[in-house]
Amino acid sequence: MANAYLEYNFSVKPLIPGSEILIAQLGEIGFESFVETEEGVMAYIQPSDFNAEALESLQILSSEEFEVTYTSELIEQLNWNEEWEKNFTPIEVSHSCVVRAPFHEERQLPYEIVIEPKMSFGTGHHETTFMMLEFLLQNEFKDKKVLDMGCGTAVLAILAEMRGAKAIDAIDIDEWCVENSMENAERNNCENISVSQGDASVLGNKPVYDTIIANINRNILLEDLEIYVQTLTISGELYLSGFYSEDLAQISEVCNNLGLRYVEHKMKNNWVAAKFVN
């Protein structure tokens, strides 16, 4: 039964932001892979890691803001490539970058990123990742030192190297993300990406980064912004995402109080990505 998985099929109303909140909470209790559907989320966990009490205690299941129902079944063999071939399509950004899986055909675009899509975050499908990719394509990265905080699959770090960054630190608190980021960096022939596990506490307080990319969530961003600013060079650029349009004012106020200047933001389905300069 080494290849057995529990498959949970969740229906979520409203779908946005319910599915994203659900994925985040499921990830905290051991679910390791997700496929977003038209109705909600398919989530997978190994039986040995499953805790029924932890599932029932998820905040979103008792929230009055969301209606969540689910079914489950045990799948003894799960071919991840087959699952993703059914659910994962290439993502094209600004007509110049494609994010695809190894089983997709090559595309003739300036930037082609190949990601093994073991999770839904970091493939470019999510609005925040898509907007951050747009920012990377629109701004200069040649010879810059870059931090990709909360790197996920390292898709942003990979594009930063392709755009000319001379050194990229990709950091994530999740061990799986660290391993997958290493695999994807190697898969895309990246030589300037250093991947490590941790949070903002590992950064220190010296201005070493020309550019910081942080696609996480509002609470962590607010908690870590001061550390980011300490490690950002004069005139360095900070790109933030993982929060909603109603959070932009608070994020901007904190950045302003730390000496950062708001430049612009993008919005997609109420998700926001914003650019600030030191």
Residue pairs with C-beta under 8 A, 6 or more apart in sequence:
1 47
1 76
3 76
3 77
3 78
4 46
4 47
4 74
4 75
4 76
4 77
5 44
5 45
5 46
5 47
5 74
5 75
5 78
6 44
6 45
6 46
6 47
6 50
6 72
6 73
6 74
6 75
7 42
7 43
7 44
7 72
7 73
7 74
7 75
7 78
8 26
8 31
8 42
8 43
8 44
8 45
8 70
8 71
8 72
9 37
9 40
9 42
9 70
9 71
9 72
10 19
10 22
10 40
10 41
10 42
10 43
10 68
10 69
10 70
11 39
11 40
11 68
11 69
11 70
12 18
12 19
12 22
12 39
12 40
12 41
12 66
12 67
12 68
13 66
13 67
13 68
14 66
15 39
15 40
16 269
16 270
17 244
17 270
18 40
18 60
18 66
18 68
19 36
19 40
19 41
20 126
21 60
21 66
22 40
22 41
22 43
22 58
22 60
22 68
23 34
23 36
23 41
23 43
23 120
23 121
24 217
25 58
25 59
25 60
26 34
26 41
26 43
26 45
26 58
27 34
27 174
29 51
29 54
29 55
29 58
30 45
30 49
30 50
30 51
30 54
31 43
31 44
31 45
32 44
32 45
32 46
32 49
32 119
32 176
33 43
33 44
33 80
33 118
33 119
34 41
34 42
34 43
34 44
34 119
34 120
34 121
35 41
35 42
35 83
35 84
35 87
35 120
36 42
36 87
36 120
36 125
37 87
40 68
44 78
47 74
55 61
60 66
60 68
61 68
80 118
81 103
84 101
84 103
84 117
85 101
85 103
88 101
88 117
88 123
88 125
90 98
90 99
90 100
90 101
90 104
90 107
91 98
91 99
91 100
91 123
91 124
91 125
91 130
92 98
92 107
92 109
93 99
93 124
93 130
93 133
93 134
93 137
94 133
94 134
94 137
94 138
95 109
96 109
96 110
96 111
96 137
97 109
97 110
97 111
97 112
97 113
97 133
97 137
97 159
98 107
98 109
98 111
98 112
98 113
99 113
99 115
99 123
99 124
99 133
99 155
100 107
100 112
100 113
100 114
100 115
101 114
101 115
101 116
101 117
102 114
102 116
102 187
106 112
111 137
111 159
111 162
111 163
113 124
113 155
113 158
113 159
113 162
113 188
114 184
114 187
114 188
115 122
115 123
115 124
115 153
115 155
115 184
115 187
116 153
116 180
116 183
116 184
116 187
117 123
118 176
118 180
119 152
119 153
119 176
119 180
120 126
121 129
121 152
121 153
122 129
122 151
122 152
122 153
122 154
122 155
122 177
123 129
123 153
123 155
124 130
124 133
124 155
126 271
127 268
127 269
127 271
128 215
128 241
128 242
128 271
128 273
129 152
129 155
129 156
129 215
129 241
130 268
131 241
131 266
131 267
131 268
131 271
131 272
131 273
132 156
132 213
132 215
132 239
132 241
132 273
133 155
133 156
133 159
134 266
134 273
135 239
135 266
135 273
135 275
136 156
136 159
136 160
136 163
136 213
136 239
137 159
137 163
139 237
139 275
140 163
140 164
141 160
141 163
141 164
141 165
141 211
142 163
142 164
142 165
143 164
143 165
143 166
144 160
144 164
144 165
144 166
144 210
144 211
145 165
145 166
145 167
145 168
145 208
145 209
145 210
145 211
146 157
146 160
146 165
146 167
146 168
146 169
146 209
146 210
146 211
146 212
146 213
147 168
147 169
147 171
147 203
147 209
147 211
147 212
147 213
147 214
147 228
147 231
148 154
148 156
148 157
148 160
148 168
148 169
148 170
148 171
148 213
149 171
149 200
149 212
149 213
149 214
149 215
149 216
149 224
149 228
150 171
150 172
150 173
150 214
150 215
150 216
150 220
150 242
151 157
151 170
151 171
151 172
151 177
151 181
151 195
152 172
152 177
152 180
152 181
152 215
153 177
153 180
153 181
153 184
154 170
154 180
154 181
154 182
154 184
154 185
154 193
154 195
155 184
156 213
156 215
157 168
157 170
157 181
157 185
157 190
157 193
157 195
157 213
158 184
158 185
158 188
158 190
158 193
160 168
160 211
160 213
161 168
161 190
161 191
161 192
161 193
162 188
165 192
165 211
166 192
167 192
167 194
168 192
168 193
168 194
169 194
169 196
169 209
170 181
170 185
170 193
170 194
170 195
170 196
171 195
171 196
171 197
171 198
171 199
171 202
172 178
172 181
172 195
172 197
173 197
173 198
173 199
174 197
175 197
178 195
178 196
178 197
181 193
181 195
182 195
185 193
185 195
196 202
199 224
200 223
200 224
200 227
200 228
201 227
203 227
203 228
203 230
203 231
204 230
204 231
205 227
205 230
205 231
206 230
206 231
207 230
207 231
207 232
207 233
207 234
207 236
208 231
208 233
209 231
209 232
209 233
209 236
210 233
210 236
210 237
211 236
211 237
211 238
211 239
212 228
212 231
212 232
212 236
212 237
212 238
212 239
213 239
214 221
214 224
214 228
214 238
214 239
214 240
214 241
214 242
215 239
215 240
215 241
215 242
215 273
216 224
216 242
217 242
217 243
218 242
218 243
218 244
218 247
218 250
218 251
220 242
221 240
221 242
221 243
221 251
222 250
222 251
222 254
225 254
225 255
225 258
226 258
228 238
229 238
229 258
229 259
229 260
229 278
232 238
232 278
233 278
234 278
235 277
235 278
236 277
236 278
237 275
237 276
237 277
237 278
238 255
238 260
238 275
238 276
238 277
238 278
239 273
239 274
239 275
239 276
240 251
240 273
240 274
240 276
241 271
241 272
241 273
241 274
242 271
243 251
243 271
243 272
244 270
244 271
244 272
245 267
245 270
245 271
245 272
247 272
248 265
248 272
248 274
251 274
252 262
252 274
252 276
255 262
255 276
256 262
259 278
260 276
260 277
260 278
261 276
261 277
261 278
262 274
262 275
262 276
263 274
263 275
263 276
263 277
264 274
264 275
265 272
265 273
265 274
265 275
266 272
266 273
266 274
